[in-house]
Amino acid sequence: MRAFIGITGTLATVFVSSAAAAATPPYRQAPYGPGTENGYTHVGDEDRVREGAEAGAQVGGAFDDAYGAAVGARLGYSFAPGVYVGAAYSHYFGQLSSTHADFFGGEVGYKFFPTVRWELRPYAFLGPAFITTGGVSRSDLAFQPSLLTAYHVGSVFFSVEARALVAPDPTALALMGGVGAGLW
């Protein structure tokens, strides 16, 4: 009889704790998945970030007639020390119908976590730019130092970023809002 009571008590405890864990909404759980902080860490720790791929999409715009409204996407990989490496694409629609720009390229950044949910990622973008103004197309090399701020919920993150479109001409500041997720 004692064995039966012990087993029943153990099963009840497991069931109640499992139900309580399942009932915890994702926004209350610590972030998880690739690109999130691996517990509470410090800059310089070798295992700061959960390694893996992440993807995101952005919408926003730049403060210049040549660029205007924008959409973008990125696919990257976060390494354990906090280094982020990825590829990105952005399309700017321009203020005039004959004006638009496309940027393809690579990104390199570093992840900081002021709190368990908040991420700050300074990064640099480098790659070709294809710009059409007034019906005349040209290609050039693009360089964009940027800062991304993200809020992590589970394996998903919501981001806001500022991009300094330093090169090519015309230069501009772009602000983008986005959403992304850790993939594997």
N, C-alpha and C positions, 0 to 999 in steps of 0.2 A: 504494500500500500504506500509506503514512504517513497519507493521508486516511482510509482505512478504519479504521486503528488509532485515529486521533483521534476519529472519529465514534463508534466502538464505546466508547472510553473515556468520552466525554461522555455517551452514553446510559446506560452502566453507572452513572456517578456520579449522574445524574438519577434513575435507577430506585432505587438504594440510598438516596439521601437522601429520596425520596418514601416509600419503604417505612418508613424510620426515623421520619419525621414521622407517618405513619399509625399506626405502632405505639405512639406516645406516648399513654398513657391520658389521658382528659379531665381527671382529677383532678391531673395533673402540668402540664397546659397552663395558661397564664395565663387568667383569666376573660375572656370576650368576650360581646358582645351588649349590648342596651340596658340601661342602668342600672349598668354596670360602669365602673370607673375606666379612663380612656384613657391607659394607661401609668402612669408615676410622675409625679404632679402635686402641686401645692401649692394650698391654699385660696386663692381669688382668681384662679386661672388661668381664662381664658375657655373653654377646651376641656377641662375636667377629666373629664367623664363622657360616655360614648357615649349620644347621644340616642336616644330611642325609648320604645315602650310596654312595660310589664311588668304581669304579673298574678300574684296570689298567693292562697293559701287558708290559713286559720289554724284552730286548735283550742286550747281552753284553758278558762279560767274566771275568775270574779271572786270575791273574798272578801266576799260579802254574800248573805244569804238571797234577796234580790230578783233577783239575777243568776245565780249558780251557773255550771254548765257552759256553754260557748259555742262557736260556730262562726262563721267570718267569711270574707269575700272582699274583694279590692280589685283595682282596675284603675287604672293611673296612667301618667304620662309623666315621664321624666327629661329635663331640659334640660342642655345642655353645661356651664353653669357649676356644676351640682350641685343645682339646685332640682328638687324632686319635687312634682308636683301630681296628685291622683287622687281617685277616688270609692271609698267603702267601705261595707260592710254587715256588721253583727254581730247575731247572735241569741243571747240569753242565756236558758237554759231555766228558771232559778229553782229554788229548793230545794223548793217546793211545786208541786203540779200546776196550781194556779190562778195561778201567778206566772211571768211571762216578760217579756222586753224586746227591742225591735228598735231598732237605731240605723242610720240612713241618713245619708250626708253626704259632705263633701269633706275632703280632707287636703292640707296644705301642709307640706313639710319641706325639709331640706337634707342632702345626703350628704357624709359625711367618710369617708376611707379611711386608717386607721392603717397598714395593709399592703395589698398588692395584692388579697388575697382577702377581707379583713374590711371591712365597712361599718358605720358608725354613722349612724343617721338620726333625729335629733330631729324630731318633727312634731306638728302640732296637728290634731285632728279637730273639725269643727263641723257640726251638722245636727240634724234632728228626731229625737226619741226617742219611742217608743210603749211605754209601760210598763203592765203589768197586774199588780196585786197584789190578792189576795183577791177576784178576779172583777171588780174595778173598774179600768177602763182610763182612761188619761190620756195626753196628748201634751205635750211640752215641748221646749225647746232643749237639745241636748247639747253639752258642751265637754269634750274629752279631750286634755290634753297627754300626749305619749307618747315612748318611745324604742325604736327597732327596732335590733337588732344582727343582721347577716346574714353568712353565710359563702358565698362564691361559688365554684362549680365549673362551669366552662364557661359556659353561659348560664343555668344553674339556680342558685338560692340557697336556703339553709335559714336560717330566722329565728327569733329569740326576741324578744318585745317586752313591755314593761311599759306599761300604760295607766292613767292616773289618771282615773277617772270622776268628774270634779269637779262637773259639772252634768248632769242634774237630780238631785234627791234621790231615793234615797239615794246617797251618794257611796261609792266603793269603789276597790280596786286590782284590775286584771285582768292576768293573765299569759297570753300566747298563744305557741304555737309554730307555725311554718308552713313552707311551701314555695312557691316562685314561680319565674318564668322571664321572661327578656326575650323579647318577642314579635317585634318588627320595628323 
